[in-house]
Amino acid sequence: MSNIVDKLVEEYIRDILPENQGQLKALEEYAKKNNVPIVHPEVAKLLEVIIKSSKIKSILEVGTAIGYSSLIFSNAMGNEGKIVTIEKRGDMYEMACKNIEEAGLSSKINLLHGDAAELLPQIDGKFDMIFLDAAKGHYQKFLLSCIEKLDENGMIVSDNVLYKGMVASNEYLIRRKITIVKRMRKYLKYISEHPQLTTSIIPIGDGLALTYKSGRNFSE
Ligand SMILES: C[S@@+](CC[C@H](N)C(=O)[O-])C[C@H]1O[C@@H](n2cnc3c(N)ncnc32)[C@H](O)[C@@H]1O
C-alpha cells in the first residue's frame, strides 16, 4: 500500500495497462526480484503521454538504475530522441550499459557514471525534460544545477515526492526517514512557491511533481 492512492484504484489502473513484453518485461521481473526501484507503471505511462504529446526530444535523467526508464523514454521519443542519464552505483551502471546496448540504443542514450551532484554542472546543452529520480534528500541541490539546463518551455519531473505518504502526513512517518521527509517538504514548498516556477504535485505512484519554468534567467 503506497498510502497515496487507494489500493483498489491503483490495482485497477495497473491491470488496465497493457503488459510490456520482451526486454522491458524481463527488466521489470529482475527489478522486482532484486528490489531495484524502477518507475511505477502508471507513472511511466503518464510520462510517455507527456513525451509524445509535447514532442520531447531530449531528456536528462538523474538516477538510471538498470536503465528501465531510459529505455521507455527513448522508445517514446523515437529516432530523434536523445537521453543523458547519470548513475552513481557501479553495479547499476554496468547493468544499465548492458541493457542499453542490448536494446540497440547506445547511440541515443549517453550513460554517465558518477555522483549527479558532481556531474550535473559539467553537462553541456539544454533539455526538454529533466527527470529527477535519485537520492530524494538531494532534489533541491539537483534542481538548482538542472534548472539552467532546462530548455524554454521544458519541464522538470520529480519522482517519489510524496514518499509513501510520509511527506504529506506525519501519520505515515517512519522516524528514521525524518531528514529525507523534511528535505522533501522544503523542496516541494520551494518549487510550489517560487515565482518563476509552476508546479503540480500529482498523487500517482509514489507522488510526482511536474514543474514548468518561466523566463530565461532564473534567480534563486
Ligand atoms: C529510483 S532508482 C532509478 C530508477 C530509474 N530511473 C528507473 O525508473 O528505471 C534511483 C537510482 O539513483 C541512483 N542514485 C542515487 N543517488 C545518486 C546520485 N547522487 N547520483 C547519481 N545517481 C544516484 C541510485 O543508485 C539508484 O540506482
The ligand as an ORCA input file, in Angstrom:
! r2SCAN-3c Opt
* xyz 0 1
  C      14.793      5.018     -8.189
  S      16.290      4.467     -8.881
  C      16.184      4.984    -10.550
  C      15.170      4.227    -11.322
  C      15.151      4.511    -12.801
  N      15.012      5.916    -13.093
  C      14.005      3.753    -13.421
  O      12.847      4.189    -13.231
  O      14.237      2.738    -14.077
  C      17.442      5.634     -8.214
  C      18.879      5.423     -8.687
  O      19.599      6.636     -8.396
  C      20.924      6.299     -8.059
  N      21.491      7.433     -7.310
  C      21.296      7.765     -6.010
  N      21.973      8.886     -5.705
  C      22.588      9.281     -6.834
  C      23.443     10.376     -7.140
  N      23.786     11.282     -6.220
  N      23.904     10.480     -8.396
  C      23.559      9.576     -9.354
  N      22.767      8.508     -9.115
  C      22.282      8.366     -7.865
  C      20.779      5.034     -7.239
  O      21.990      4.301     -7.226
  C      19.629      4.316     -7.950
  O      20.114      3.375     -8.877
*
